[in-house]
Structure formats: C-alpha cells, structure tokens
Amino acid sequence: MTLLGLSLSLSHTHTHTTAFDFTTKGVLQEAVKGQLWSLRDPQGKPPGVMH
C-alpha cells in the first residue's frame, strides 16, 4: 500500500485510528540535530506521511 493509500484508508474509517510514521520520526530527529535539509524530499515536499 502506498502512503497516499494508507492516508486515505485512515481518514475514511470514521472512527478513532492511530498510526506511527517512522519516516517522519527519523527525519524530525535528524532536523533537530541540525540537518534541516532532510525536511524536504527532492520535489521540495516533506517526506513521510506529512503533507
């Protein structure tokens, strides 16, 4: 399943749903260490499930 498919599936459950985005967690940890370039992918968008 793609990240978009996962996002759509979670938003259409109409109930309380939780998920953990390991990509976003890792990127934010590196950004805090000063690697701010990691907050954008090659297309200029945030990596992981964040949009």
Secondary structure, DSSP 8 states (H G I E B T S, - for coil): --HHHHHHHHHTS-S------HHHHHHHHHHHTT-GGGGS-TTSS-STT--
